[in-house]
Amino acid sequence: MVICICVIEKVLERIMNIRMAIMAAIIGSTTVFTVHGADVSIPGANPKMPAVVYADNIVDQAKVEKTVKQLESALDKKFASELSVDDKNRVKRNILNKGALDYKAHNYNSSIYVLSGENRSIQFSLPTTSNRSLVANRGEGFTKYAMSNLGMIGIEVEPVKNTGIWAESGKSYDELTVEDMKAAFSKHNPGSSNAFIDGGKFTYPGIENGTWDVATSQGRAGKNTISTINFTLKNKPNYMYHIGIVNSDKNANYKRDLGLLANYTIPSIMEKPMITIPTTVETLGDFTYHKIEGTALKQDMVKDSGSIRVYETEGLAHLLLVDPIKKGISRNEVLSMALVNHVFPKQDEKVGKVNVYTVWHNNTPGILLDVQYPSRKAMEISYITRNDKNLFIQTIIANQHKKDISRDDIINLLIDVKMNGETLDSTSVISPLPEYDF
C-alpha cells in the first residue's frame, strides 16, 4: 500500500506544482446545484429546512472531534510499544487526518447521480457517500443499484406505455388512490414475503405523476424496508423514474428515509443539465472533455506514458491529467488515493469549505472535490474519474466573481466526460476514503 501511494503522489506532484503557481495568478487578477426545502406531502418532508443543509449537510464538528479523540486513544494503546515516538506521531497524524475526513464523508457528504442515454436524462443527489454500483440492463428500461451508508440505493427507469394511465392501473393519476397503488404492488411483487406498507401522491415543480410508497421484502439476510419516490419529468412524460432506499436495518425508520428523499433528492431533481457556456470537445488519452472557448493552451506535456494539459484565460485555469494505472495498484483504490492526495495538501491552506461528492455518471465512478477560498475570493473544483486503464483528473481554478461562468457551469462541464478505449466492467467499486473502525 505504501508503494502504491508513493506512485500516485509522484504523479500528482506534477499537477499540484502547476496548480499552486496558477492559484496565485488567479487570485491576483455555495452549494452544488442549489435547491431549497421541499413542500411535499411525504412523511418526513420539511419545507423550512435551510439551504445550507444541502451545501454541507451541516457538519457537526463536535461529533467529528469526539470521534477523532476516540480513534486517537485507541491508536495510543496500539502504538504504545510498537513504534518510536517520531514514527508514532507521524503515523498517528496521518491516520487521524484520514479518519476525520472519512467520518465527514460517510456522514455529511453527498452523491450526485447523472443518468444519460436514449431513455434517460436526469440528475439528482442524495446525502450519502456511495462506493459501489451495479447496472443491470433490462429491455428498454434501466436499473442501477449503488451501495451507500444509508443502505442500497435503487434507481429504475421504465418506459410509460400510456401517459394517461398510471402504471397499468386503468386510472389516470388524478383518480389514483392508495388502494390502487397497493394493488399494483401486489401484482408486480406476489408472495407473502413482500408487503405494501403505505403510499401517497405528491407534487413538485418540474415533476409530474409523483407518488411515494413504502414496502418490505424478505431477503436472505432478513427484512428489507424499501422507501421509494416515483415520478415523470414534466418535459419527458414517456419515462417513469423510481428512486428508492433499501434499508436492511431491522429497526428501519421509513419516515427518515422518505424524509431524505423528500428534503434532499426531490429538490435536486433536474433533467441532465446542458452545458450552456461555449466549449469545444477535445480528447486527452482515453478521455473526451469540454474545453472552455477563449482559454489558451499553456502546457501540453507527455511524460512517463501520462499526459498533462493546461489552459488559461483571465481569472481561470483548466488543468488536466491522464495517468496510466500502474501494475500492482487495484483500480478500486486509484480514486481513493487521488482524492487523499488532492485533499490533504489543502489542510495548510486558508480553505473555507471542502465538499466531497461521489459522482456516478450512469455507471462511471468519479469524485467531485469542491474547494472554496473565501478570503482569496477563489474556487477550485476537481473531478476525478477512471476507466480500466487510466486515471483522469480535471481541475478548474477560477475567481469566485468571474461573471461569465458559475460554479454550476464548472461542475456540469467537468463531470460530462466520455471514455474512449476500454470501458468499465458492469460492477465498479470506489472507496472514497479508507475505512476505519471507530
BASE-823444 format. One record per residue (C-alpha): residue number from 0; x, y, z. Coordinates in steps of 0.001 Angstrom, whole numbers. Example, Ala and Ser with C-alpha at 12.3 -4.5 7.8 and 13.67 -1.06 7.14 Angstrom:
<kolgus>
k:0 | xx:12300 | yy:-4500 | zz:7800
k:1 | xx:13670 | yy:-1060 | zz:7140
</kolgus>
This chain:
<kolgus>
k:0 | xx:0 | yy:0 | zz:0
k:1 | xx:2864 | yy:2435 | zz:769
k:2 | xx:4388 | yy:1793 | zz:-2661
k:3 | xx:1031 | yy:2426 | zz:-4332
k:4 | xx:500 | yy:5742 | zz:-2568
k:5 | xx:4017 | yy:6918 | zz:-3447
k:6 | xx:3392 | yy:6225 | zz:-7127
k:7 | xx:245 | yy:8317 | zz:-7103
k:8 | xx:1958 | yy:11063 | zz:-5089
k:9 | xx:4729 | yy:11398 | zz:-7683
k:10 | xx:2231 | yy:11657 | zz:-10491
k:11 | xx:73 | yy:14224 | zz:-8706
k:12 | xx:3075 | yy:16271 | zz:-7610
k:13 | xx:3489 | yy:17469 | zz:-11200
k:14 | xx:-20 | yy:18843 | zz:-11443
k:15 | xx:-26 | yy:20125 | zz:-7835
k:16 | xx:3015 | yy:22306 | zz:-8549
k:17 | xx:1291 | yy:23753 | zz:-11593
k:18 | xx:-1903 | yy:24267 | zz:-9556
k:19 | xx:-155 | yy:26288 | zz:-6857
k:20 | xx:1507 | yy:28562 | zz:-9396
k:21 | xx:-1789 | yy:29191 | zz:-11169
k:22 | xx:-3681 | yy:29768 | zz:-7920
k:23 | xx:-1580 | yy:32839 | zz:-7147
k:24 | xx:-2252 | yy:34252 | zz:-10615
k:25 | xx:-5992 | yy:33606 | zz:-10489
k:26 | xx:-6385 | yy:35179 | zz:-7070
k:27 | xx:-4297 | yy:38187 | zz:-8051
k:28 | xx:-6197 | yy:39140 | zz:-11112
k:29 | xx:-22470 | yy:27764 | zz:-2468
k:30 | xx:-23875 | yy:24795 | zz:-2821
k:31 | xx:-23663 | yy:22306 | zz:-5685
k:32 | xx:-26886 | yy:22610 | zz:-7694
k:33 | xx:-28672 | yy:24941 | zz:-5260
k:34 | xx:-32003 | yy:23636 | zz:-4008
k:35 | xx:-34487 | yy:24582 | zz:-1309
k:36 | xx:-36822 | yy:22909 | zz:1163
k:37 | xx:-39481 | yy:20593 | zz:-252
k:38 | xx:-43134 | yy:21336 | zz:497
k:39 | xx:-44471 | yy:17922 | zz:-475
k:40 | xx:-46983 | yy:15521 | zz:1025
k:41 | xx:-44418 | yy:12925 | zz:2053
k:42 | xx:-43688 | yy:11756 | zz:5608
k:43 | xx:-40531 | yy:13456 | zz:6877
k:44 | xx:-40661 | yy:16388 | zz:4440
k:45 | xx:-39531 | yy:19703 | zz:5925
k:46 | xx:-40146 | yy:22786 | zz:3757
k:47 | xx:-38353 | yy:25033 | zz:6263
k:48 | xx:-35035 | yy:23197 | zz:6033
k:49 | xx:-32313 | yy:25810 | zz:5398
k:50 | xx:-30447 | yy:25820 | zz:2097
k:51 | xx:-27110 | yy:25329 | zz:3894
k:52 | xx:-28155 | yy:21760 | zz:4662
k:53 | xx:-27786 | yy:20916 | zz:1015
k:54 | xx:-24359 | yy:22516 | zz:777
k:55 | xx:-22623 | yy:20957 | zz:3752
k:56 | xx:-25180 | yy:18632 | zz:5341
k:57 | xx:-24238 | yy:20668 | zz:8430
k:58 | xx:-21066 | yy:19018 | zz:9702
k:59 | xx:-21257 | yy:18605 | zz:13474
k:60 | xx:-17662 | yy:19490 | zz:14350
k:61 | xx:-18121 | yy:18432 | zz:17965
k:62 | xx:-19022 | yy:14891 | zz:16850
k:63 | xx:-16071 | yy:14838 | zz:14472
k:64 | xx:-13668 | yy:15891 | zz:17227
k:65 | xx:-15150 | yy:13331 | zz:19636
k:66 | xx:-14681 | yy:10594 | zz:17055
k:67 | xx:-11091 | yy:11649 | zz:16395
k:68 | xx:-10305 | yy:11609 | zz:20133
k:69 | xx:-11700 | yy:8088 | zz:20414
k:70 | xx:-9554 | yy:6992 | zz:17485
k:71 | xx:-6500 | yy:8733 | zz:18952
k:72 | xx:-6963 | yy:6949 | zz:22281
k:73 | xx:-7174 | yy:3587 | zz:20512
k:74 | xx:-4040 | yy:4382 | zz:18486
k:75 | xx:-2074 | yy:5393 | zz:21592
k:76 | xx:-2790 | yy:1996 | zz:23113
k:77 | xx:-1929 | yy:180 | zz:19910
k:78 | xx:1363 | yy:2039 | zz:19343
k:79 | xx:2483 | yy:2113 | zz:22974
k:80 | xx:5306 | yy:-368 | zz:22423
k:81 | xx:5387 | yy:-851 | zz:18659
k:82 | xx:6908 | yy:2377 | zz:17305
k:83 | xx:9332 | yy:5138 | zz:18209
k:84 | xx:7874 | yy:8480 | zz:19305
k:85 | xx:8570 | yy:10180 | zz:15952
k:86 | xx:7194 | yy:7291 | zz:13912
k:87 | xx:4180 | yy:7006 | zz:16186
k:88 | xx:3333 | yy:10707 | zz:15846
k:89 | xx:3746 | yy:10632 | zz:12077
k:90 | xx:1631 | yy:7517 | zz:11568
k:91 | xx:-968 | yy:8667 | zz:14067
k:92 | xx:-1263 | yy:12095 | zz:12432
k:93 | xx:-1870 | yy:10528 | zz:9017
k:94 | xx:-4468 | yy:8107 | zz:10347
k:95 | xx:-6284 | yy:10803 | zz:12347
k:96 | xx:-6404 | yy:13102 | zz:9331
k:97 | xx:-7819 | yy:10348 | zz:7161
k:98 | xx:-10158 | yy:9224 | zz:9922
k:99 | xx:-11678 | yy:12692 | zz:10332
k:100 | xx:-12096 | yy:13071 | zz:6592
k:101 | xx:-13621 | yy:9614 | zz:6359
k:102 | xx:-16116 | yy:10360 | zz:9139
k:103 | xx:-17232 | yy:13545 | zz:7401
k:104 | xx:-17514 | yy:11838 | zz:4024
k:105 | xx:-19652 | yy:8989 | zz:5304
k:106 | xx:-21930 | yy:11179 | zz:7398
k:107 | xx:-22177 | yy:14521 | zz:5651
k:108 | xx:-21086 | yy:14331 | zz:2023
k:109 | xx:-23325 | yy:13587 | zz:-918
k:110 | xx:-23588 | yy:11514 | zz:-4060
k:111 | xx:-24542 | yy:13005 | zz:-7403
k:112 | xx:-26260 | yy:10665 | zz:-9854
k:113 | xx:-26350 | yy:11515 | zz:-13553
k:114 | xx:-28255 | yy:9267 | zz:-15942
k:115 | xx:-27944 | yy:9943 | zz:-19647
k:116 | xx:-28867 | yy:7987 | zz:-22739
k:117 | xx:-31690 | yy:7483 | zz:-25180
k:118 | xx:-34168 | yy:6528 | zz:-22476
k:119 | xx:-32984 | yy:8639 | zz:-19564
k:120 | xx:-31900 | yy:12185 | zz:-18807
k:121 | xx:-31851 | yy:13088 | zz:-15142
k:122 | xx:-29585 | yy:14344 | zz:-12369
k:123 | xx:-30191 | yy:14266 | zz:-8619
k:124 | xx:-28332 | yy:13930 | zz:-5337
k:125 | xx:-28539 | yy:12025 | zz:-2050
k:126 | xx:-26833 | yy:12895 | zz:1272
k:127 | xx:-24648 | yy:9806 | zz:1329
k:128 | xx:-21324 | yy:8539 | zz:51
k:129 | xx:-21768 | yy:5547 | zz:-2261
k:130 | xx:-18888 | yy:3230 | zz:-3045
k:131 | xx:-20218 | yy:516 | zz:-5307
k:132 | xx:-22537 | yy:397 | zz:-8268
k:133 | xx:-24107 | yy:-2243 | zz:-10466
k:134 | xx:-26113 | yy:-1558 | zz:-13620
k:135 | xx:-28491 | yy:-4265 | zz:-14772
k:136 | xx:-29739 | yy:-3946 | zz:-18331
k:137 | xx:-33348 | yy:-4992 | zz:-18771
k:138 | xx:-35064 | yy:-4440 | zz:-22102
k:139 | xx:-35928 | yy:-816 | zz:-22781
k:140 | xx:-35551 | yy:154 | zz:-19126
k:141 | xx:-32554 | yy:900 | zz:-16933
k:142 | xx:-31799 | yy:-415 | zz:-13449
k:143 | xx:-28950 | yy:664 | zz:-11204
k:144 | xx:-28008 | yy:-225 | zz:-7637
k:145 | xx:-25474 | yy:1671 | zz:-5551
k:146 | xx:-24232 | yy:686 | zz:-2102
k:147 | xx:-24087 | yy:3501 | zz:448
k:148 | xx:-24025 | yy:4116 | zz:4178
k:149 | xx:-27803 | yy:4658 | zz:4006
k:150 | xx:-28276 | yy:1196 | zz:2541
k:151 | xx:-28688 | yy:192 | zz:-1082
k:152 | xx:-29844 | yy:2937 | zz:-3443
k:153 | xx:-32098 | yy:1590 | zz:-6178
k:154 | xx:-32724 | yy:3558 | zz:-9380
k:155 | xx:-35010 | yy:2388 | zz:-12153
k:156 | xx:-36200 | yy:3955 | zz:-15398
k:157 | xx:-39107 | yy:2379 | zz:-17260
k:158 | xx:-40956 | yy:3363 | zz:-20437
k:159 | xx:-44530 | yy:4605 | zz:-19962
k:160 | xx:-46843 | yy:2851 | zz:-22410
k:161 | xx:-49783 | yy:5201 | zz:-21891
k:162 | xx:-49133 | yy:8618 | zz:-20376
k:163 | xx:-52830 | yy:8942 | zz:-19495
k:164 | xx:-52875 | yy:5842 | zz:-17280
k:165 | xx:-50854 | yy:5277 | zz:-14109
k:166 | xx:-48873 | yy:2006 | zz:-14067
k:167 | xx:-51417 | yy:-114 | zz:-15933
k:168 | xx:-53994 | yy:639 | zz:-13254
k:169 | xx:-56599 | yy:1718 | zz:-15777
k:170 | xx:-56903 | yy:5025 | zz:-13925
k:171 | xx:-55464 | yy:8450 | zz:-14504
k:172 | xx:-53037 | yy:9920 | zz:-11997
k:173 | xx:-55735 | yy:12258 | zz:-10656
k:174 | xx:-58030 | yy:9279 | zz:-9936
k:175 | xx:-55297 | yy:7212 | zz:-8305
k:176 | xx:-55793 | yy:6041 | zz:-4695
k:177 | xx:-53552 | yy:4307 | zz:-2172
k:178 | xx:-55569 | yy:1134 | zz:-2723
k:179 | xx:-54709 | yy:1288 | zz:-6435
k:180 | xx:-51022 | yy:1608 | zz:-5537
k:181 | xx:-51297 | yy:-1374 | zz:-3198
k:182 | xx:-52972 | yy:-3456 | zz:-5911
k:183 | xx:-50249 | yy:-2551 | zz:-8415
k:184 | xx:-47564 | yy:-3519 | zz:-5909
k:185 | xx:-49175 | yy:-6900 | zz:-5213
k:186 | xx:-49446 | yy:-7601 | zz:-8938
k:187 | xx:-45754 | yy:-6984 | zz:-9564
k:188 | xx:-44488 | yy:-8377 | zz:-6237
k:189 | xx:-46509 | yy:-11517 | zz:-5444
k:190 | xx:-45855 | yy:-13703 | zz:-2428
k:191 | xx:-46108 | yy:-13447 | zz:1345
k:192 | xx:-42508 | yy:-12236 | zz:1665
k:193 | xx:-43468 | yy:-8851 | zz:131
k:194 | xx:-45781 | yy:-6361 | zz:1818
k:195 | xx:-47090 | yy:-2899 | zz:909
k:196 | xx:-46908 | yy:-623 | zz:3979
k:197 | xx:-48032 | yy:2849 | zz:2895
k:198 | xx:-48138 | yy:5229 | zz:-43
k:199 | xx:-49431 | yy:8508 | zz:-1406
k:200 | xx:-49102 | yy:11219 | zz:-4031
k:201 | xx:-47008 | yy:14379 | zz:-4136
k:202 | xx:-46489 | yy:17357 | zz:-6417
k:203 | xx:-43367 | yy:19421 | zz:-7051
k:204 | xx:-42415 | yy:21917 | zz:-9783
k:205 | xx:-40981 | yy:20176 | zz:-12851
k:206 | xx:-42218 | yy:16760 | zz:-11663
k:207 | xx:-45422 | yy:15016 | zz:-12688
k:208 | xx:-47239 | yy:11844 | zz:-11615
k:209 | xx:-45403 | yy:11906 | zz:-8279
k:210 | xx:-46070 | yy:9051 | zz:-5856
k:211 | xx:-44273 | yy:7617 | zz:-2856
k:212 | xx:-44537 | yy:4171 | zz:-1336
k:213 | xx:-43055 | yy:2018 | zz:1396
k:214 | xx:-42825 | yy:-1756 | zz:1213
k:215 | xx:-40981 | yy:-4593 | zz:2901
k:216 | xx:-39411 | yy:-7692 | zz:1448
k:217 | xx:-37744 | yy:-10701 | zz:2989
k:218 | xx:-34166 | yy:-11166 | zz:1850
k:219 | xx:-31520 | yy:-13736 | zz:2694
k:220 | xx:-30167 | yy:-11511 | zz:5478
k:221 | xx:-33580 | yy:-10571 | zz:6856
k:222 | xx:-36278 | yy:-7975 | zz:6254
k:223 | xx:-35657 | yy:-5016 | zz:3957
k:224 | xx:-37656 | yy:-1792 | zz:4106
k:225 | xx:-37855 | yy:-23 | zz:744
k:226 | xx:-38831 | yy:3662 | zz:625
k:227 | xx:-39357 | yy:4935 | zz:-2916
k:228 | xx:-40372 | yy:8019 | zz:-4876
k:229 | xx:-41816 | yy:7576 | zz:-8379
k:230 | xx:-42332 | yy:10317 | zz:-10964
k:231 | xx:-42033 | yy:11514 | zz:-14544
k:232 | xx:-40313 | yy:14704 | zz:-15673
k:233 | xx:-42656 | yy:17386 | zz:-16952
k:234 | xx:-40910 | yy:17691 | zz:-20307
k:235 | xx:-40412 | yy:13928 | zz:-20751
k:236 | xx:-43567 | yy:12096 | zz:-19630
k:237 | xx:-42730 | yy:8893 | zz:-21516
k:238 | xx:-40358 | yy:7577 | zz:-18849
k:239 | xx:-41072 | yy:6862 | zz:-15202
k:240 | xx:-38253 | yy:7209 | zz:-12669
k:241 | xx:-38074 | yy:5256 | zz:-9403
k:242 | xx:-35537 | yy:6229 | zz:-6712
k:243 | xx:-35514 | yy:4184 | zz:-3522
k:244 | xx:-33567 | yy:3480 | zz:-359
k:245 | xx:-33356 | yy:-199 | zz:627
k:246 | xx:-32776 | yy:-301 | zz:4379
k:247 | xx:-31809 | yy:-3675 | zz:5873
k:248 | xx:-31863 | yy:-2436 | zz:9484
k:249 | xx:-34442 | yy:-4463 | zz:11384
k:250 | xx:-35476 | yy:-1242 | zz:13169
k:251 | xx:-35545 | yy:856 | zz:9987
k:252 | xx:-37441 | yy:4145 | zz:10218
k:253 | xx:-39004 | yy:4590 | zz:6810
k:254 | xx:-40114 | yy:8139 | zz:7637
k:255 | xx:-36455 | yy:9114 | zz:7979
k:256 | xx:-35605 | yy:7555 | zz:4603
k:257 | xx:-38603 | yy:9184 | zz:2941
k:258 | xx:-37559 | yy:12471 | zz:4557
k:259 | xx:-34137 | yy:12198 | zz:2919
k:260 | xx:-35745 | yy:11605 | zz:-457
k:261 | xx:-38175 | yy:14488 | zz:119
k:262 | xx:-35740 | yy:17040 | zz:1559
k:263 | xx:-32615 | yy:16286 | zz:-464
k:264 | xx:-33439 | yy:14332 | zz:-3590
k:265 | xx:-36701 | yy:15825 | zz:-4852
k:266 | xx:-35459 | yy:19462 | zz:-4785
k:267 | xx:-32266 | yy:18406 | zz:-6598
k:268 | xx:-34012 | yy:16574 | zz:-9456
k:269 | xx:-33468 | yy:18074 | zz:-12884
k:270 | xx:-33034 | yy:16973 | zz:-16438
k:271 | xx:-29371 | yy:16299 | zz:-17151
k:272 | xx:-28069 | yy:19881 | zz:-17443
k:273 | xx:-26962 | yy:21167 | zz:-20790
k:274 | xx:-23571 | yy:22866 | zz:-20885
k:275 | xx:-24556 | yy:26461 | zz:-21570
k:276 | xx:-21134 | yy:28107 | zz:-21773
k:277 | xx:-19301 | yy:27967 | zz:-25137
k:278 | xx:-16999 | yy:24936 | zz:-25295
k:279 | xx:-15263 | yy:22689 | zz:-27779
k:280 | xx:-14907 | yy:18932 | zz:-27386
k:281 | xx:-11303 | yy:17777 | zz:-27028
k:282 | xx:-9570 | yy:14465 | zz:-26292
k:283 | xx:-6710 | yy:13652 | zz:-23948
k:284 | xx:-5687 | yy:9994 | zz:-23951
k:285 | xx:-8790 | yy:7853 | zz:-23463
k:286 | xx:-10979 | yy:10740 | zz:-22313
k:287 | xx:-13120 | yy:13272 | zz:-24142
k:288 | xx:-13742 | yy:16530 | zz:-22254
k:289 | xx:-15012 | yy:20087 | zz:-22763
k:290 | xx:-12547 | yy:22954 | zz:-23271
k:291 | xx:-13886 | yy:26420 | zz:-22479
k:292 | xx:-13748 | yy:28653 | zz:-25539
k:293 | xx:-11330 | yy:31534 | zz:-25136
k:294 | xx:-8847 | yy:29626 | zz:-22974
k:295 | xx:-5336 | yy:29353 | zz:-24394
k:296 | xx:-3212 | yy:26211 | zz:-24286
k:297 | xx:-270 | yy:26949 | zz:-21964
k:298 | xx:1174 | yy:23472 | zz:-21463
k:299 | xx:807 | yy:20146 | zz:-23250
k:300 | xx:3222 | yy:17522 | zz:-21970
k:301 | xx:3549 | yy:13753 | zz:-22305
k:302 | xx:5748 | yy:12061 | zz:-19733
k:303 | xx:6035 | yy:8503 | zz:-18403
k:304 | xx:3089 | yy:7432 | zz:-20619
k:305 | xx:901 | yy:10076 | zz:-18959
k:306 | xx:-286 | yy:13472 | zz:-20160
k:307 | xx:-665 | yy:16929 | zz:-18614
k:308 | xx:-2522 | yy:19759 | zz:-20305
k:309 | xx:-3148 | yy:23305 | zz:-19025
k:310 | xx:-5415 | yy:26048 | zz:-20420
k:311 | xx:-5608 | yy:29597 | zz:-19092
k:312 | xx:-7538 | yy:32812 | zz:-19532
k:313 | xx:-8075 | yy:35837 | zz:-17322
k:314 | xx:-9374 | yy:34692 | zz:-13944
k:315 | xx:-9493 | yy:30980 | zz:-14824
k:316 | xx:-7238 | yy:27982 | zz:-15389
k:317 | xx:-8154 | yy:24451 | zz:-16531
k:318 | xx:-5739 | yy:21620 | zz:-15649
k:319 | xx:-5978 | yy:18049 | zz:-16931
k:320 | xx:-4014 | yy:14915 | zz:-16059
k:321 | xx:-4174 | yy:11425 | zz:-17567
k:322 | xx:-2019 | yy:8799 | zz:-15906
k:323 | xx:-1900 | yy:5039 | zz:-16514
k:324 | xx:-2983 | yy:2846 | zz:-13627
k:325 | xx:263 | yy:1179 | zz:-12624
k:326 | xx:680 | yy:-2537 | zz:-12116
k:327 | xx:158 | yy:-3542 | zz:-8523
k:328 | xx:-2470 | yy:-861 | zz:-7884
k:329 | xx:-6046 | yy:-2011 | zz:-7596
k:330 | xx:-8305 | yy:10 | zz:-9884
k:331 | xx:-10676 | yy:245 | zz:-6930
k:332 | xx:-8056 | yy:2146 | zz:-4894
k:333 | xx:-6985 | yy:4646 | zz:-7535
k:334 | xx:-9720 | yy:7209 | zz:-6881
k:335 | xx:-9274 | yy:6966 | zz:-3119
k:336 | xx:-5557 | yy:7695 | zz:-3301
k:337 | xx:-6047 | yy:10509 | zz:-5797
k:338 | xx:-8635 | yy:12106 | zz:-3503
k:339 | xx:-6407 | yy:11841 | zz:-452
k:340 | xx:-3544 | yy:13491 | zz:-2316
k:341 | xx:-5868 | yy:16239 | zz:-3537
k:342 | xx:-7408 | yy:16953 | zz:-124
k:343 | xx:-4522 | yy:16682 | zz:2308
k:344 | xx:-2296 | yy:19391 | zz:757
k:345 | xx:-5151 | yy:21844 | zz:1376
k:346 | xx:-5040 | yy:21398 | zz:5132
k:347 | xx:-2326 | yy:24032 | zz:5418
k:348 | xx:-4109 | yy:26469 | zz:3106
k:349 | xx:-6766 | yy:29006 | zz:4071
k:350 | xx:-9711 | yy:26942 | zz:2922
k:351 | xx:-13247 | yy:27938 | zz:3810
k:352 | xx:-15087 | yy:24838 | zz:2629
k:353 | xx:-14126 | yy:21457 | zz:1203
k:354 | xx:-17072 | yy:19419 | zz:-65
k:355 | xx:-16567 | yy:15916 | zz:-1461
k:356 | xx:-19173 | yy:14241 | zz:-3661
k:357 | xx:-19305 | yy:10758 | zz:-5095
k:358 | xx:-20424 | yy:11017 | zz:-8728
k:359 | xx:-21999 | yy:8257 | zz:-10781
k:360 | xx:-22487 | yy:9144 | zz:-14452
k:361 | xx:-24537 | yy:6126 | zz:-15490
k:362 | xx:-22094 | yy:3522 | zz:-14144
k:363 | xx:-18875 | yy:5524 | zz:-14404
k:364 | xx:-17481 | yy:6272 | zz:-10932
k:365 | xx:-15986 | yy:9622 | zz:-10033
k:366 | xx:-15287 | yy:12028 | zz:-7211
k:367 | xx:-16066 | yy:15742 | zz:-7253
k:368 | xx:-13989 | yy:17952 | zz:-4962
k:369 | xx:-15384 | yy:21454 | zz:-4381
k:370 | xx:-12944 | yy:23768 | zz:-2571
k:371 | xx:-13801 | yy:27369 | zz:-1738
k:372 | xx:-11290 | yy:30033 | zz:-644
k:373 | xx:-13466 | yy:32902 | zz:667
k:374 | xx:-10546 | yy:35015 | zz:1882
k:375 | xx:-8967 | yy:34764 | zz:-1562
k:376 | xx:-12245 | yy:35013 | zz:-3490
k:377 | xx:-11358 | yy:31883 | zz:-5433
k:378 | xx:-12740 | yy:28405 | zz:-6028
k:379 | xx:-11097 | yy:25182 | zz:-7103
k:380 | xx:-13258 | yy:22338 | zz:-8403
k:381 | xx:-11834 | yy:18967 | zz:-9407
k:382 | xx:-13359 | yy:15871 | zz:-10964
k:383 | xx:-11507 | yy:12569 | zz:-10610
k:384 | xx:-12539 | yy:9519 | zz:-12635
k:385 | xx:-11027 | yy:6498 | zz:-14360
k:386 | xx:-11582 | yy:3789 | zz:-16884
k:387 | xx:-9974 | yy:346 | zz:-16765
k:388 | xx:-6593 | yy:1701 | zz:-17851
k:389 | xx:-6139 | yy:5306 | zz:-16765
k:390 | xx:-6782 | yy:7840 | zz:-14037
k:391 | xx:-8222 | yy:11164 | zz:-15265
k:392 | xx:-8230 | yy:14374 | zz:-13222
k:393 | xx:-9666 | yy:17731 | zz:-14279
k:394 | xx:-9311 | yy:20854 | zz:-12141
k:395 | xx:-10684 | yy:24334 | zz:-12782
k:396 | xx:-9434 | yy:27207 | zz:-10642
k:397 | xx:-11401 | yy:30423 | zz:-11008
k:398 | xx:-12188 | yy:33743 | zz:-9419
k:399 | xx:-15469 | yy:33380 | zz:-7490
k:400 | xx:-16794 | yy:36576 | zz:-9053
k:401 | xx:-15993 | yy:35678 | zz:-12636
k:402 | xx:-19198 | yy:36807 | zz:-14364
k:403 | xx:-19240 | yy:34563 | zz:-17418
k:404 | xx:-19015 | yy:31215 | zz:-15598
k:405 | xx:-20666 | yy:29943 | zz:-12403
k:406 | xx:-19848 | yy:27095 | zz:-10076
k:407 | xx:-22698 | yy:25032 | zz:-11515
k:408 | xx:-21354 | yy:25690 | zz:-15010
k:409 | xx:-17947 | yy:24367 | zz:-13967
k:410 | xx:-19385 | yy:21260 | zz:-12331
k:411 | xx:-21617 | yy:20419 | zz:-15304
k:412 | xx:-18639 | yy:20814 | zz:-17615
k:413 | xx:-16221 | yy:18749 | zz:-15523
k:414 | xx:-18426 | yy:15712 | zz:-14955
k:415 | xx:-19502 | yy:15452 | zz:-18599
k:416 | xx:-16631 | yy:13148 | zz:-19589
k:417 | xx:-16788 | yy:10354 | zz:-22144
k:418 | xx:-14463 | yy:7354 | zz:-22164
k:419 | xx:-12605 | yy:6064 | zz:-25208
k:420 | xx:-10991 | yy:2649 | zz:-25415
k:421 | xx:-11891 | yy:118 | zz:-22748
k:422 | xx:-14916 | yy:833 | zz:-20594
k:423 | xx:-15669 | yy:-163 | zz:-17032
k:424 | xx:-16938 | yy:-3559 | zz:-16004
k:425 | xx:-20608 | yy:-3746 | zz:-15029
k:426 | xx:-19554 | yy:-3557 | zz:-11394
k:427 | xx:-17402 | yy:-573 | zz:-10459
k:428 | xx:-16111 | yy:-79 | zz:-6948
k:429 | xx:-14657 | yy:3050 | zz:-5412
k:430 | xx:-13752 | yy:3713 | zz:-1807
k:431 | xx:-13814 | yy:7496 | zz:-1480
k:432 | xx:-11749 | yy:7250 | zz:1689
k:433 | xx:-10092 | yy:4491 | zz:3722
k:434 | xx:-12318 | yy:2662 | zz:6184
k:435 | xx:-11575 | yy:2890 | zz:9907
k:436 | xx:-13131 | yy:1098 | zz:12841
k:437 | xx:-14088 | yy:3982 | zz:15140
</kolgus>
